[in-house]
Amino acid sequence: MRTTSAGESEPDDFTTDLYYAGCAEGNWDGNHNGILGEDDADGTDYAGDVWLGRAPVRTPADVGVFTSKVLEYEQDPQTQYMGRALLMASSGFEGEMGDIDGALQYWGIPTSKLYSAGPCDDRLTRTHALNYMKQGYHMMFHCDHSGPYDIGTGNQDPEVPGTEKMLATQDAARMDPAFRTAILWSCGCSPNRFDTRCVTEEFMLNPHAGMVAVVANTRVGFSGQCEDQGVPFINALLDHEDTLHHHLGEAFLWSQWIGADPPDRFHAKEYNLLGDPELPPWTAQSIGSLALGTEPDTLVLGPQQVVVHVSADGQDASGAVVCVMKDTEAYAVGVTGQYGNCVFDNYTRRPK
Protein backbone atom coordinates (compact mmCIF):
# COMPACT_ATOMS: atom_id res chain seq x y z
CA MET A 1 0.00 0.00 0.00
CA ARG A 2 1.52 3.32 -1.10
CA THR A 3 0.94 6.82 0.28
CA THR A 4 1.38 9.79 -2.02
CA SER A 5 1.70 13.52 -1.51
CA ALA A 6 -1.61 15.39 -1.58
CA GLY A 7 0.14 18.63 -2.51
CA GLU A 8 -0.23 22.02 -0.92
CA SER A 9 -4.02 22.12 -1.36
CA GLU A 10 -4.69 19.32 1.15
CA PRO A 11 -3.14 18.75 4.59
CA ASP A 12 -3.06 14.95 4.55
CA ASP A 13 -1.35 12.54 2.21
CA PHE A 14 -3.43 9.63 0.93
CA THR A 15 -3.22 6.09 -0.36
CA THR A 16 -3.24 5.41 -4.09
CA ASP A 17 -2.89 2.40 -6.35
CA LEU A 18 -1.83 4.54 -9.32
CA TYR A 19 1.75 4.07 -8.09
CA TYR A 20 1.54 0.39 -9.06
CA ALA A 21 -0.22 1.07 -12.37
CA GLY A 22 2.02 3.92 -13.49
CA CYS A 23 5.47 3.13 -12.13
CA ALA A 24 6.76 1.55 -15.36
CA GLU A 25 7.82 4.99 -16.58
CA GLY A 26 9.13 7.97 -14.67
CA ASN A 27 9.97 8.20 -10.99
CA TRP A 28 7.59 8.76 -8.09
CA ASP A 29 10.45 9.97 -5.90
CA GLY A 30 12.57 11.98 -8.29
CA ASN A 31 14.08 14.18 -5.58
CA HIS A 32 14.80 11.18 -3.30
CA ASN A 33 13.20 12.62 -0.17
CA GLY A 34 10.98 9.61 0.52
CA ILE A 35 7.73 11.48 -0.31
CA LEU A 36 6.05 9.88 -3.32
CA GLY A 37 4.25 11.72 -6.09
CA GLU A 38 5.14 15.34 -5.33
CA ASP A 39 3.61 16.92 -8.39
CA ASP A 40 6.41 19.25 -9.45
CA ALA A 41 9.40 17.97 -7.49
CA ASP A 42 9.28 14.33 -8.62
CA GLY A 43 8.29 14.62 -12.29
CA THR A 44 5.83 11.75 -11.85
CA ASP A 45 4.18 10.10 -14.84
CA TYR A 46 0.48 9.78 -13.98
CA ALA A 47 -0.58 7.83 -17.06
CA GLY A 48 -1.15 4.26 -15.92
CA ASP A 49 0.59 1.53 -17.87
CA VAL A 50 -1.44 -1.49 -16.71
CA TRP A 51 -5.02 -2.18 -15.68
CA LEU A 52 -5.14 -2.25 -11.93
CA GLY A 53 -7.85 -2.93 -9.39
CA ARG A 54 -7.71 -3.76 -5.69
CA ALA A 55 -9.44 -6.79 -4.21
CA PRO A 56 -10.64 -5.53 -0.79
CA VAL A 57 -9.88 -8.75 1.03
CA ARG A 58 -8.19 -9.47 4.34
CA THR A 59 -9.22 -13.06 5.14
CA PRO A 60 -9.79 -16.31 3.21
CA ALA A 61 -13.52 -15.76 3.68
CA ASP A 62 -13.24 -12.33 2.03
CA VAL A 63 -11.43 -13.93 -0.92
CA GLY A 64 -14.24 -16.45 -1.31
CA VAL A 65 -16.92 -13.73 -1.33
CA PHE A 66 -15.01 -11.53 -3.77
CA THR A 67 -14.29 -14.27 -6.32
CA SER A 68 -17.81 -15.73 -6.09
CA LYS A 69 -19.42 -12.36 -6.82
CA VAL A 70 -17.13 -11.74 -9.80
CA LEU A 71 -17.83 -15.17 -11.29
CA GLU A 72 -21.57 -14.86 -10.70
CA TYR A 73 -21.60 -11.46 -12.41
CA GLU A 74 -19.69 -12.83 -15.40
CA GLN A 75 -21.46 -16.18 -15.79
CA ASP A 76 -25.01 -15.57 -14.56
CA PRO A 77 -26.01 -11.98 -15.40
CA GLN A 78 -29.36 -10.61 -14.27
CA THR A 79 -30.37 -9.42 -17.72
CA GLN A 80 -33.63 -7.84 -16.57
CA TYR A 81 -31.80 -4.91 -14.99
CA MET A 82 -28.50 -4.79 -16.92
CA GLY A 83 -29.62 -1.83 -19.01
CA ARG A 84 -30.53 0.54 -16.14
CA ALA A 85 -28.67 3.12 -14.08
CA LEU A 86 -29.48 4.85 -10.78
CA LEU A 87 -28.35 8.44 -10.20
CA MET A 88 -28.09 9.90 -6.68
CA ALA A 89 -27.17 13.54 -6.06
CA SER A 90 -27.64 16.17 -3.37
CA SER A 91 -26.01 19.21 -1.72
CA GLY A 92 -26.37 21.30 -4.87
CA PHE A 93 -24.58 18.74 -7.03
CA GLU A 94 -27.64 17.77 -9.07
CA GLY A 95 -26.41 19.87 -11.99
CA GLU A 96 -23.10 18.03 -12.15
CA MET A 97 -24.97 14.72 -12.14
CA GLY A 98 -26.68 16.00 -15.27
CA ASP A 99 -23.40 15.40 -17.12
CA ILE A 100 -23.55 11.75 -16.09
CA ASP A 101 -27.21 11.53 -17.08
CA GLY A 102 -26.51 13.06 -20.48
CA ALA A 103 -23.75 10.54 -21.22
CA LEU A 104 -25.95 7.60 -20.20
CA GLN A 105 -28.90 8.89 -22.24
CA TYR A 106 -26.62 9.27 -25.27
CA TRP A 107 -25.87 5.54 -25.12
CA GLY A 108 -29.53 4.66 -24.59
CA ILE A 109 -29.31 3.78 -20.89
CA PRO A 110 -32.52 4.68 -19.00
CA THR A 111 -31.92 6.32 -15.64
CA SER A 112 -33.80 6.76 -12.38
CA LYS A 113 -32.94 9.91 -10.45
CA LEU A 114 -32.88 10.47 -6.71
CA TYR A 115 -32.12 14.16 -6.12
CA SER A 116 -32.57 16.55 -3.23
CA ALA A 117 -33.75 19.29 -5.59
CA GLY A 118 -34.99 19.69 -9.14
CA PRO A 119 -36.80 17.24 -11.43
CA CYS A 120 -36.34 13.64 -10.33
CA ASP A 121 -38.13 10.35 -9.75
CA ASP A 122 -37.90 10.66 -5.96
CA ARG A 123 -36.17 12.73 -3.31
CA LEU A 124 -32.83 11.40 -2.18
CA THR A 125 -33.07 9.89 1.29
CA ARG A 126 -31.52 6.84 2.87
CA THR A 127 -34.82 4.96 2.69
CA HIS A 128 -35.45 5.85 -0.94
CA ALA A 129 -31.88 4.93 -1.85
CA LEU A 130 -32.23 1.48 -0.30
CA ASN A 131 -35.64 0.93 -1.90
CA TYR A 132 -34.40 1.83 -5.36
CA MET A 133 -31.23 -0.22 -4.98
CA LYS A 134 -33.43 -3.22 -4.23
CA GLN A 135 -35.22 -2.76 -7.58
CA GLY A 136 -31.98 -3.57 -9.38
CA TYR A 137 -29.65 -1.28 -11.32
CA HIS A 138 -26.56 -2.40 -13.16
CA MET A 139 -24.73 0.89 -12.61
CA MET A 140 -25.09 3.46 -9.83
CA PHE A 141 -23.65 6.97 -9.92
CA HIS A 142 -23.36 9.05 -6.76
CA CYS A 143 -22.49 12.71 -6.11
CA ASP A 144 -22.89 13.85 -2.50
CA HIS A 145 -20.86 14.32 0.64
CA SER A 146 -19.42 11.08 1.97
CA GLY A 147 -16.85 9.65 4.35
CA PRO A 148 -14.85 6.46 4.86
CA TYR A 149 -17.78 4.76 6.58
CA ASP A 150 -20.83 6.25 4.88
CA ILE A 151 -22.21 7.54 1.57
CA GLY A 152 -24.32 10.68 1.54
CA THR A 153 -28.03 10.44 0.76
CA GLY A 154 -29.24 14.02 0.99
CA ASN A 155 -30.17 16.31 3.84
CA GLN A 156 -31.70 14.83 6.96
CA ASP A 157 -35.17 15.92 8.05
CA PRO A 158 -35.37 15.22 11.81
CA GLU A 159 -39.18 15.18 11.62
CA VAL A 160 -39.33 12.46 8.97
CA PRO A 161 -38.18 8.92 9.87
CA GLY A 162 -36.00 7.27 7.22
CA THR A 163 -34.41 10.47 5.97
CA GLU A 164 -31.06 9.80 7.62
CA LYS A 165 -28.49 11.40 5.40
CA MET A 166 -26.04 8.51 5.08
CA LEU A 167 -25.85 4.94 3.85
CA ALA A 168 -23.50 3.48 6.43
CA THR A 169 -21.35 0.37 6.65
CA GLN A 170 -24.08 -1.44 8.58
CA ASP A 171 -26.53 -0.83 5.70
CA ALA A 172 -24.06 -2.38 3.29
CA ALA A 173 -23.51 -5.39 5.54
CA ARG A 174 -27.25 -6.00 6.05
CA MET A 175 -28.28 -6.16 2.39
CA ASP A 176 -30.12 -9.40 1.65
CA PRO A 177 -30.42 -11.33 -1.64
CA ALA A 178 -33.35 -9.13 -2.66
CA PHE A 179 -30.76 -6.46 -3.50
CA ARG A 180 -29.03 -6.78 -6.86
CA THR A 181 -25.30 -6.56 -7.46
CA ALA A 182 -24.09 -3.38 -9.18
CA ILE A 183 -21.09 -1.32 -10.25
CA LEU A 184 -20.86 1.90 -8.20
CA TRP A 185 -19.18 5.16 -9.28
CA SER A 186 -18.91 8.01 -6.76
CA CYS A 187 -17.18 11.37 -6.58
CA GLY A 188 -17.85 11.70 -2.84
CA CYS A 189 -15.05 12.13 -0.31
CA SER A 190 -13.23 9.02 0.95
CA PRO A 191 -15.71 6.13 0.39
CA ASN A 192 -12.84 4.10 -1.15
CA ARG A 193 -10.43 4.79 1.71
CA PHE A 194 -9.00 1.29 1.62
CA ASP A 195 -6.40 1.90 4.33
CA THR A 196 -9.33 1.26 6.66
CA ARG A 197 -12.40 -1.02 6.44
CA CYS A 198 -14.39 1.51 4.39
CA VAL A 199 -18.04 1.53 3.37
CA THR A 200 -17.40 0.43 -0.22
CA GLU A 201 -15.52 -2.62 1.02
CA GLU A 202 -18.58 -3.57 3.04
CA PHE A 203 -20.72 -3.26 -0.09
CA MET A 204 -18.34 -5.53 -1.97
CA LEU A 205 -17.89 -8.11 0.77
CA ASN A 206 -21.59 -8.65 1.39
CA PRO A 207 -21.96 -12.23 0.07
CA HIS A 208 -25.59 -11.74 -1.02
CA ALA A 209 -25.74 -8.33 -2.71
CA GLY A 210 -24.08 -4.92 -2.81
CA MET A 211 -21.37 -4.10 -5.34
CA VAL A 212 -19.15 -6.16 -7.62
CA ALA A 213 -16.88 -3.16 -8.24
CA VAL A 214 -16.52 0.43 -7.03
CA VAL A 215 -14.79 3.42 -8.64
CA ALA A 216 -14.38 6.18 -6.05
CA ASN A 217 -11.98 8.41 -4.13
CA THR A 218 -9.68 7.49 -1.28
CA ARG A 219 -9.74 11.07 0.00
CA VAL A 220 -11.26 14.41 -1.08
CA GLY A 221 -13.84 14.29 -3.87
CA PHE A 222 -15.07 17.02 -6.19
CA SER A 223 -18.36 17.32 -8.03
CA GLY A 224 -16.45 18.28 -11.18
CA GLN A 225 -15.29 14.68 -11.43
CA CYS A 226 -18.72 13.87 -12.89
CA GLU A 227 -17.76 15.59 -16.12
CA ASP A 228 -13.99 15.13 -15.97
CA GLN A 229 -13.86 11.40 -15.13
CA GLY A 230 -17.41 10.06 -14.89
CA VAL A 231 -18.36 10.85 -18.47
CA PRO A 232 -15.13 9.38 -19.96
CA PHE A 233 -15.71 6.26 -17.81
CA ILE A 234 -19.24 5.84 -19.21
CA ASN A 235 -18.13 6.44 -22.78
CA ALA A 236 -15.33 3.90 -22.48
CA LEU A 237 -17.73 1.29 -21.06
CA LEU A 238 -20.60 1.75 -23.47
CA ASP A 239 -19.03 2.58 -26.84
CA HIS A 240 -19.81 -0.69 -28.61
CA GLU A 241 -17.73 0.30 -31.65
CA ASP A 242 -14.65 0.74 -29.45
CA THR A 243 -12.90 -2.61 -29.10
CA LEU A 244 -10.24 -1.17 -26.75
CA HIS A 245 -12.26 -1.10 -23.55
CA HIS A 246 -13.73 -4.56 -23.06
CA HIS A 247 -12.67 -4.71 -19.42
CA LEU A 248 -13.50 -2.63 -16.38
CA GLY A 249 -9.82 -1.89 -15.71
CA GLU A 250 -9.37 -0.48 -19.20
CA ALA A 251 -12.33 1.87 -18.87
CA PHE A 252 -11.16 2.93 -15.42
CA LEU A 253 -7.61 3.57 -16.63
CA TRP A 254 -8.95 5.65 -19.51
CA SER A 255 -11.07 7.83 -17.24
CA GLN A 256 -8.38 8.14 -14.57
CA TRP A 257 -5.93 10.10 -16.70
CA ILE A 258 -5.64 9.40 -20.43
CA GLY A 259 -9.25 10.20 -21.33
CA ALA A 260 -10.01 12.53 -18.42
CA ASP A 261 -11.16 15.96 -19.53
CA PRO A 262 -8.99 17.62 -18.41
CA PRO A 263 -6.49 15.25 -16.76
CA ASP A 264 -5.81 16.26 -13.16
CA ARG A 265 -2.92 14.91 -11.07
CA PHE A 266 -4.70 15.16 -7.73
CA HIS A 267 -7.85 13.43 -8.96
CA ALA A 268 -5.86 10.74 -10.77
CA LYS A 269 -4.06 9.72 -7.58
CA GLU A 270 -7.10 9.55 -5.30
CA TYR A 271 -9.41 7.94 -7.89
CA ASN A 272 -9.13 4.16 -7.38
CA LEU A 273 -10.84 0.97 -8.48
CA LEU A 274 -11.96 -1.71 -6.04
CA GLY A 275 -12.70 -4.79 -8.11
CA ASP A 276 -11.34 -7.13 -10.74
CA PRO A 277 -9.78 -5.03 -13.54
CA GLU A 278 -10.34 -7.86 -16.02
CA LEU A 279 -14.09 -7.90 -15.32
CA PRO A 280 -15.91 -7.63 -18.68
CA PRO A 281 -18.87 -5.33 -17.88
CA TRP A 282 -22.22 -6.19 -19.38
CA THR A 283 -23.67 -3.40 -21.48
CA ALA A 284 -27.14 -2.47 -22.76
CA GLN A 285 -26.29 -3.69 -26.25
CA SER A 286 -28.91 -6.23 -27.32
CA ILE A 287 -27.46 -9.39 -28.80
CA GLY A 288 -30.81 -10.93 -29.70
CA SER A 289 -30.44 -14.62 -30.45
CA LEU A 290 -26.83 -15.62 -29.73
CA ALA A 291 -25.18 -18.70 -31.22
CA LEU A 292 -21.74 -20.17 -30.59
CA GLY A 293 -19.85 -22.76 -32.58
CA THR A 294 -16.47 -24.35 -31.84
CA GLU A 295 -13.99 -26.17 -34.06
CA PRO A 296 -12.85 -28.81 -33.42
CA ASP A 297 -15.78 -30.39 -31.59
CA THR A 298 -13.43 -32.41 -29.38
CA LEU A 299 -10.18 -31.24 -27.84
CA VAL A 300 -7.24 -33.62 -27.70
CA LEU A 301 -4.31 -33.47 -25.31
CA GLY A 302 -1.59 -31.02 -26.26
CA PRO A 303 -1.47 -27.77 -28.26
CA GLN A 304 -4.00 -27.15 -31.03
CA GLN A 305 -5.89 -24.36 -32.76
CA VAL A 306 -9.41 -23.65 -31.52
CA VAL A 307 -11.85 -21.46 -33.45
CA VAL A 308 -14.98 -20.07 -31.79
CA HIS A 309 -17.63 -18.58 -34.09
CA VAL A 310 -20.16 -16.10 -32.71
CA SER A 311 -23.34 -15.00 -34.44
CA ALA A 312 -26.17 -12.76 -33.26
CA ASP A 313 -29.60 -12.91 -34.88
CA GLY A 314 -28.08 -15.07 -37.62
CA GLN A 315 -25.35 -12.55 -38.50
CA ASP A 316 -21.62 -12.88 -37.88
CA ALA A 317 -20.79 -10.94 -34.69
CA SER A 318 -17.52 -9.03 -34.92
CA GLY A 319 -15.90 -7.43 -31.88
CA ALA A 320 -17.39 -9.96 -29.44
CA VAL A 321 -15.24 -10.91 -26.47
CA VAL A 322 -14.80 -14.69 -26.15
CA CYS A 323 -13.52 -16.40 -23.01
CA VAL A 324 -12.51 -20.08 -22.95
CA MET A 325 -12.23 -21.42 -19.42
CA LYS A 326 -12.12 -24.82 -17.74
CA ASP A 327 -11.80 -24.71 -13.97
CA THR A 328 -8.16 -23.97 -13.16
CA GLU A 329 -6.89 -25.91 -16.19
CA ALA A 330 -7.33 -23.40 -19.00
CA TYR A 331 -8.11 -19.73 -19.52
CA ALA A 332 -7.90 -17.65 -22.68
CA VAL A 333 -9.60 -14.48 -23.95
CA GLY A 334 -9.94 -13.15 -27.48
CA VAL A 335 -12.08 -10.96 -29.74
CA THR A 336 -13.98 -12.05 -32.86
CA GLY A 337 -12.91 -10.64 -36.20
CA GLN A 338 -14.87 -9.44 -39.22
CA TYR A 339 -16.54 -12.81 -39.84
CA GLY A 340 -17.33 -13.61 -36.23
CA ASN A 341 -14.39 -15.93 -35.62
CA CYS A 342 -12.07 -15.87 -32.63
CA VAL A 343 -8.95 -17.96 -33.15
CA PHE A 344 -6.95 -19.36 -30.24
CA ASP A 345 -3.58 -20.60 -31.53
CA ASN A 346 -1.63 -23.18 -29.53
CA TYR A 347 -4.51 -23.74 -27.14
CA THR A 348 -3.37 -26.55 -24.87
CA ARG A 349 -5.49 -29.11 -23.13
CA ARG A 350 -3.62 -30.67 -20.25
CA PRO A 351 -4.22 -34.05 -18.65
CA LYS A 352 -5.91 -34.00 -15.24
C-alpha positions, 0 to 999 in steps of 0.5 A: 500500500503506497501513500502519495503527496496530496500537494499544498491544497490538502493537509493529509497525504493519501493512499493510491494504487496509481503508483503500481499502475504507473510506475513503469515509466518515470519516478515517483520519488525523483528528488529522493526525499521519501515522499512519493508523487510530489507533483512538481518535485518528482516529475511523476508520470500519472498515465497508468501503464497497466489495468489495476484494481484492488481486491478488498480482502483481508481473510480467506472468507473475504477472498471467497466472497469476492471471487464468487461475486465476480464469477456470478456477475460474469457467468449468470447476469441478471439481464432484466436490470443490466440496461438501467442506471441509478443516479443519486445527487444532493447538496447542490450537485444535481447539476453536475450529475446532469453530465452523467445523465446526459452521457448515459442517455446518449448511449440509450441507458434509461436512468432513475434519479434520486435528487434533493432538488430539481426534477427527479423520480424521488427525493434522495433519502436513505430509505429511498436509496435502499428501496431503489437499490433493491429494484436492481440497477446495473450501474449506480452513480453518486455525487454527495458528501461522503466519508470512509464509513458512509455515503451521503443520501441528501439532507436529513429531516429530523421530523421524517423517519427514514431520511437519515443522510447517510448509507453506512457500513451497517446498511451495506452489511445487512443487504439481503439477496433481494438487492441486486449486485451493481457497479458503483461510481462516486465522486464523494469524499473518501468512500474508497479509503481502503487503508481502513475497512471503508463503506465500499468494502462492506458493499463488496464483501456482502456475500448476497448483494451490494457491489461487484466493483466500485470506482471512487476516491480514497480522500477528497472528492469534487463534483467536477469529477462527474464531467472530468472522469465520470463521463469518460468512464461511461463512454469507455464502457458503453461505446460498442464500436470501441474494441479497446475497452472490453474490461473494467480496468481499461475503462477505469484507466482511460477515465483516470488520466488518459481520457479525463477531460482535463487530466488532473494529477490530484484526482488521478491519484485519489481515484481508485478501483476496487474490483477485478480489472479484467471484469468484462462489464455487461452493457445495454447492447442487445445481442438478440439470439446468440449462437456459438460454434467451436472447431474442433468439436473435441479437444485432444491433449496437447497444443492445437488451434481452436476457433470459436464462431459467434453469431447474433440474430443469424449474422456474424458478430464481430468485436465480441469478447470470447472467453474459454475457461475450464476450472483452473486448467485453461483460460484464454480471452480473445475478440472475434474478427470481421466474420465472427471468428475468434482464433486461439492458436496453440490452445493446450489441453492438459491431462488432469 
